[in-house]
Amino acid sequence: MKAHVYVTLKASVLDPQGQTIYNALRKMGYSGVESVRQGKYFTISLAQGISAEAARDEVERIARDVLTNPVIEEFNYKIEE
């Protein structure tokens, strides 16, 4: 079982890296891009035999306690069997 965790800045937090990427894309002629927000992506391999409920609990705890700064970031995830 694998978990895919996506960490992004909260909408209220400025994203200078995303803005820099956006500016570069516009200069390169990508006129269809309206904005860019950057983030982080993690793949977590879970132990064999772990239940779906235990996997959700574990991934949420890892994302909340280790992978994100809750003041400025939020996360979402999906688990694949």
Order of alpha helices (4+ residues) and beta strands (2+ residues): beta-alpha-beta-alpha-beta
